[in-house]
Amino acid sequence: MHESAKVKAQDRRVAKNEAKRRVTYAQGNTADWESASHELIARAIGVISRAGGAVRFGYTRDGGAYAIGIMGDGEPYTEYIRPTESVDEYLTALIAQWEL
């Protein structure tokens, strides 16, 4: 692919992602770690760390969903939780999984 075609394709992807993010924000469905239970976040960090793992909290590239990276349970992986889903329920299940 010619370099200018690559740049144009990348620009289209960026514009598409930006449009998705604007729609998500307009609908009021944005991921916000401050709205998650601070106690569950702290507990997840403690339980996973004690079991020899690590956890990373962030957002998807477009900022529209939660991204939770897990290391130490086989290959590292990232779970994505939509802002319309309960991040607290996900954290509760994650804690239970690591407490076993």
VEXDREN-2710 file (C-alpha; in Angstrom, 1 decimal):
% VEXDREN-2710
k/r/px/py/pz
1/MET/0.0/0.0/0.0
2/HIS/1.3/3.4/-0.9
3/GLU/2.3/5.6/2.0
4/SER/-0.4/8.3/1.3
5/ALA/-3.0/5.5/1.1
6/LYS/-1.9/4.2/4.5
7/VAL/-2.2/7.7/6.0
8/LYS/-5.7/8.2/4.5
9/ALA/-6.8/4.8/5.9
10/GLN/-5.5/5.7/9.3
11/ASP/-7.2/9.0/9.2
12/ARG/-10.5/7.3/8.3
13/ARG/-10.1/4.9/11.3
14/VAL/-9.3/7.8/13.6
15/ALA/-12.3/9.7/12.4
16/LYS/-14.6/6.7/12.7
17/ASN/-13.4/6.1/16.3
18/GLU/-13.9/9.8/17.1
19/ALA/-17.4/9.6/15.8
20/LYS/-18.1/6.5/17.9
21/ARG/-16.8/8.3/21.0
22/ARG/-18.9/11.4/20.3
23/VAL/-22.0/9.2/20.0
24/THR/-21.1/7.4/23.2
25/TYR/-20.6/10.6/25.1
26/ALA/-23.8/12.1/23.7
27/GLN/-25.7/9.2/25.0
28/GLY/-24.2/9.7/28.4
29/ASN/-22.6/6.3/28.4
30/THR/-18.9/6.8/29.2
31/ALA/-16.6/4.7/31.2
32/ASP/-15.5/6.5/34.4
33/TRP/-13.3/4.8/37.0
34/GLU/-14.3/7.4/39.6
35/SER/-17.9/6.0/39.5
36/ALA/-16.6/2.4/40.3
37/SER/-16.5/1.2/43.8
38/HIS/-13.2/2.3/45.3
39/GLU/-13.3/-0.6/47.8
40/LEU/-13.7/-3.1/45.0
41/ILE/-10.8/-1.6/43.0
42/ALA/-8.6/-1.7/46.1
43/ARG/-9.7/-5.3/46.9
44/ALA/-9.0/-6.4/43.3
45/ILE/-5.5/-5.0/43.5
46/GLY/-4.8/-6.7/46.9
47/VAL/-6.2/-10.1/46.0
48/ILE/-4.6/-10.3/42.6
49/SER/-1.2/-9.0/43.9
50/ARG/-1.2/-11.5/46.8
51/ALA/-1.8/-14.3/44.3
52/GLY/1.3/-13.1/42.3
53/GLY/-0.5/-11.3/39.6
54/ALA/-0.9/-7.7/38.5
55/VAL/-3.8/-5.7/37.3
56/ARG/-3.9/-2.6/35.1
57/PHE/-6.9/-0.2/35.0
58/GLY/-7.5/2.1/32.0
59/TYR/-9.8/2.9/29.1
60/THR/-10.1/1.8/25.5
61/ARG/-8.3/4.0/23.0
62/ASP/-11.5/6.0/22.3
63/GLY/-12.3/6.3/26.0
64/GLY/-15.6/4.7/25.6
65/ALA/-15.1/1.5/27.6
66/TYR/-13.2/0.2/30.6
67/ALA/-10.0/-1.8/29.9
68/ILE/-8.7/-4.1/32.7
69/GLY/-5.4/-5.8/32.0
70/ILE/-4.6/-9.0/33.9
71/MET/-1.1/-10.4/34.2
72/GLY/0.1/-13.5/36.1
73/ASP/-2.8/-15.8/35.1
74/GLY/-1.1/-17.4/32.0
75/GLU/-0.7/-15.0/29.1
76/PRO/-1.5/-11.4/29.9
77/TYR/-4.9/-10.3/28.6
78/THR/-7.2/-7.3/28.6
79/GLU/-10.9/-7.4/29.4
80/TYR/-13.2/-4.7/28.0
81/ILE/-16.3/-3.6/29.9
82/ARG/-18.9/-1.4/28.2
83/PRO/-20.0/1.6/30.3
84/THR/-23.6/0.2/30.0
85/GLU/-22.4/-2.9/31.9
86/SER/-21.7/-2.9/35.7
87/VAL/-17.9/-2.6/36.3
88/ASP/-18.6/-3.3/39.9
89/GLU/-20.1/-6.7/39.0
90/TYR/-17.1/-7.4/36.8
91/LEU/-14.7/-6.5/39.7
92/THR/-16.7/-8.7/42.1
93/ALA/-16.4/-11.7/39.8
94/LEU/-12.7/-11.0/39.2
95/ILE/-12.0/-10.9/42.9
96/ALA/-13.8/-14.2/43.4
97/GLN/-11.8/-15.8/40.6
98/TRP/-8.5/-14.8/42.1
99/GLU/-9.5/-15.7/45.7
100/LEU/-9.9/-19.4/44.8
END
